[in-house]
Amino acid sequence: MFLLNILKQSTIVHLCFAISYFTSGLLLNLVQAILYFGLKPFNKALYRKINYYLSYSFSCQLVFMSEWWAGIKMFIYVKKDEYDKYYGKEHGYLIMNHSYEIDWLMGWQFCDGIGVLGNCKAYAKKSIQYMPPIGWMWKFSEFVFLERSFEKDKETIKTQIAEICDYPDPVWLLLTPEGTRFTPTKHEASLNFAKEKNLPLLKHHLTPRTKGFTTSLQHFRGKIPVIYNIQLAFEKDSKAHLYIQRIPVEQIPEDEAAAAKWLHDLFVTKDKMMESFKNTGDFFLESGVERVEPFVRQRRIYSLLNTLGWAVITLTPMLYYLVGLLLSGRLLYFFIGSSIIAVFYVLLQKSISMSQISRGSSYGTEKKIETPVKKSN
């Protein structure tokens, strides 16, 4: 255990992971590009089936960091009969709170367990698609890239929803209606906005933006059968609590204003659950939500084997090359090679930062952002 803690804090180990993560990502991007232009125009279904495994191989390296490296223990609250019958077997539209920097990773960890990690999609800021390797991976995997302007994005939403609904295997599409990660500054702006619009005042969430949800709903109704309401909370000792409620889409009002109210009401309930958790360590004691007993998600061996496999494939030739340069006495070349490795490490941090939805919006920090926020309700 002591040795493991030393390794976890080692910069060299972090650099090795960065090298493996980026190099494997670029190799997978190359295969994706070949298939995207060479196969997809002729057989879209086959392309998507192959791309599932390419995307999975990339994403589960970060799942490895969560469940094996960080050792996060996940408690999942879900109705057992629904879990066995539906989860991982149908298209799903996910509504999740955005309270933490790694909440998306907890979602990935759960999706890995039900076999849909390779087909997880999300709404993402358009600029991310140009950031290798994660942006390229998402681009080839048909994520929904938005410009944060509803007039520009509504056609993109329509087109991409149609594409996602056409997938041969189950797809889970994530929306975080808050639009950005919860912070005290953004929460204050959210409360001011809610008071102005006579909307519910939330204590632990930002007021949800409804335009993206209601627009998506009208395009996926009848094609995506359910909405999964997800509430995530953490204990301090690396324990994640993930509540998931399966809601058939036919329960959502068809009228746009009524659907927007439904989303606001949902966040009121989510807020009560978070308040109960913060007060008691339990989602249900003070929230009035029906209790669901949790089970502990067991670590899967696949993320470990995949990550170790890529480490061998990518690190062996690179370390061989660097050692060769060092022994040859060509210190300038060795310095250049070492600098490239350092750049990999910096890019890893940048990619993870850009993949966070909190980086995609300045909601509540600049006055010029207030206008589009008001339009979304």
N, C-alpha and C positions, 0 to 999 in steps of 0.2 A: 504493500500500500504506500509506504514511504517513497519507494522508487517511482511508483506510478505518479505520485504528486509532483515529484521532481520533473518527470518527463512532460507533464501537463503544463509546467511553467517554463519549459525550455524554449527559447527562441529558435534554436536549430530545428526542433521538432515542428514548431509552427511553420517555419520556412519550408520544411519538407512537405508538409500538408499543402501549403500554398502552391508549391511546384506541381505536385501531383494533381491537385484540384484544377489548376489552370491548364496544364498540359493535356490532361484527359478531356477537359471541356473543349479545348480547341480541336482535338482529334475527333471528338463526337460531333462538333460543329461541322467539320469537314465532311464526315459521312452524311450528316443531315443535308448539307448543301447539295451534295451529289444526288441524293435521293429526292430532294425537293424539286430540283430542276429536271432530273432524269427519270423519275418514277411517278411523282405525284400527278403530272398532267395526264398520265395514261391509266393510272390505277390509284386513285386517292385513298381507297379503303386499305389497300396493302401498305401504302406509305405510312398511314397513320398507325397501323399495327406495328410496323417496324420501329417507327419513331417513339412509340410507347416505351420500348426497351432502351432506346438511346437516352430519352429523357429521364427514365428511371435510374439508369446507371450514373447519371450526373447528379440528380437530386438526392439520391440516397447517401451520397458522400457527406452531405450536411446532416442528414438524419443520423448517420453514424456518429457525428460530433455531438449530437444531442443525447442519444440513448446509450452509446458505448463510452464516449470520451467524457462527457459531462455527467453522465449517469442520472439523467433526469427521470424520475419515477412518475408515470402518468396514471391518474385515476380517471376512468371514463364513466360518465353517467349517461346511460342510454337504456331504453326499454329492451329487454333481452329478446322478446319475440320479434320485434321490429329489426333488431340488429341481425338476427339469424336469417330473416326472410328478405330484407331489402338492401342492407348496407353493402355497397360495392357491386350491386346488381342493377342499378338504375342511374340515369342521369340525375344530378342534384345541383341545386343552386344554393350556395352557402352564404349566410349572413352572420358575420362574426364581429365581436367587439375588437377594437384596436387599442388595447391598453398597454401593451408591452412591445419591446423592440423585436422579440423573437416569437410573437404569437403565431405568425405564419409558419414557423418551423415546427411548432407543436401540432399545427394542422397537418403538415406534411408527415409527421411521425405517425399520426393516427391513420392517415390515408395509406401509408405503407402497409399497415396492418390489415387493411381490407382490400388491398390489391388495386388501388386506383392512383397511386402516386405518379405513375408515368402519364396519366391523363388529367392531372390537376391543372386547372387554368385559373387565371385571375385577371382583374382589371388592373392595368399598370400604366404608369406614365410613359408617354410615347418615346421620350429620349432614352429610356432604358434599352430599347431594342438595338441601339448602336453600341452597347457596352459588352465586349466579349469577356468571357464566354456565356455568361448567364443571359444577357439580352438577346444574343443570337439564338441561344437554346430556346428561349421563350418565343422568339419570332418564328422560328421553324416549327414550333409546337402550337402556333395559332392562338396565342394569348390575345386579349382584347386591349389594344394600346390606345390610350385616350390623350387628348390635348388639354383637358380640363376646361373645355369650352363646350357647352351643351349643343350649341348650333352646329359645331363642327363634329361633335362626337355621336350625335344621334344616328347618323347613317352608318358610322363604324359599328355601333352597337347592333344595329339591325343586321348588318352583313355578317359580323362575327358570331352573333347568336345563331344565325341560320347555319353557319359552318359547324359550330360546336354541336348543335342538335343533330347533325348529319353523321356524327361519329359512329362507327360500328360497335364500339365498346363503351361502357359507362364513363362519363366525364363529370367531374365536379368543378364547378365554376364559382370562385370566391369573390364576394363583394364585401367590402368594409364600408358601410354607409356613412360612417363618421368622416371618411375621406382623409384622415390624418391621425397620427397617434395622439392619445390623450396627454396633454401637459397642462399645468395650471394656467398658463397664459392663454392657451387655446380654449380651455374650459371657460374662462372668464368671458372671452369673446362669444362663445357659444351661448352662455347664459344671457348675455345682452341681446343676442339675436333672437333667442327663444322668447324673451319678454316682449320684444318688439312685435313678434309675429303671434303672440298669445299661444305659444307651444309649451308642452310639458318641460319643466325645469329638471334637468338630470344632474345627479350629484357625481356619478362615477363615469359618465359617458358624455360625448359631445352630441349635440343635436344632429340626428341623421339627415343626410341629404337625400331627398326622395326621388329626384328626377331620374337619376340613373337606374334606380330600382323599378320605378313605374314604367319607364321606357323599355327596359329589358323584359319586364313581365308581359307586356303586350306581345312581344315577339317570341317568348319561349312558352307561353301558355299553350297547353295541348301537346307540347313536345318534351319539356322537362316536367316530370310529374310531381316533384316535391321540392320544398324549401327546407334546408337544414339550418335551424337556428342554433348557433354555437356560442357558448359562454365559457371563457377561459379565465382562470384565476391561479395565482401561484402562492405557494407557501415559501418561506424564506429558505428552507432546507432542500431546495431542488426538487420540489414536488409540484407537479402541474395537475390541475383539476379541470377536466374538459366535459362540459354538459352539452348534450346534443339532443335536440327535439326535432322529430320528423313531422313536417306540416304539409299535407297535400295541397297542391296549388289551387284546387277548386275551392278551398276555404278562404282564399284571398279575394276581396271584392274586385269586380271588373272595372268599376268606375275609378278613374285616376285619382280623384280627390279622396275617395274612400280607401283606396289602396295606400295612399300616402299616410292617411290617418292610422291605418293598420300598422304600418311600419313604426310610426311614432309610439303607438300603444305597445308594440313589441319591445321597444327600447325602454319604456317605463318599467316593464316586467324585468328586463335585463338589469336595469338599475337597482331594482329591489333585490334581485339575486346577488348582485355584487355587494350591496350594503349588508345583506345577511351574512355573506361570506367574510367580509371584513370584520364584522362584529362577533361572529360565532365560529368562523372556520367551516361553515356549512351553508350551501346554497339555499336550503329549504326552510330552515327553522323560522326565519322572520319574513320570508318573501311571499308565502302563500302559494308557492308553486308546488305541484305534486311531487312528492319525494321519489327519486329513482336511486336505487342502490348501485354503487360503483363497482367496477372490477378493475384490476390492475393490468395495464397492457404490458405483455411480456416482450422483452427485446427479441428481435428477429436476427438470425444469423446472416441474412443476405446482405444487409448494409455493411457488416463487418468484412465479409468475404469480398464484396465488391470493392471496398475502399483499399483493403490490403492488396488485392489484385492490381488495381491501378497504381498503387505505390510501387510495386515491383516493376511494372511495365514502364513507368515514367521516370522513377528515380535511379534505377540501375544504370541506364546509358548516360544520364546527366552526371551522376557522381563519378562514373568511370571517366568521363570527359574532363571534369574538373580536376580529379586526381592526376590525370595524365598531364594536364597543363602545369600543375604545381610541380610535379617531378621533373618536367622538361626544363624548368627554369624560366619559362616564359611568363614572368609575373604580371606583365601588362595584360596578357590574354586572360590570365587567371583572375585578375582584378575585374576585367570586363565581364567575365562569366559570373563572378560573385555579385556584381552590380545588377545583372539581369535577374538573378535569383531574388535579390532584395526588392526589385521592382515587382516581381510576382507577389511578394508578401503584401506590398502596399496595394496592389490591384485587388487582392483578395479582400482586404478590408473595405476598399471602395465598392466592390461589387455587392458585398453584403449590405453595406450602407445604402446603396442605390436601390436594392431590392426591397427595402423597407418602405411601406406606403407612407410612412411619416416624412419621407424625403420628397414626396410628390406634391406637397401643398404647403402654402404659407397661411393657411386658414387661421385667422385671428391675430396675425402678426403685422399685417399691412392693411391700410385702409382700402387700397385698390382691389383687394381680394373680396371685399364685402359684397360687391355687386353680384358676381356669379354665385356666391353663397345664397343670397336672398332669392335669386331666380330658381334655385334648386328645391324650394319648398312651395 
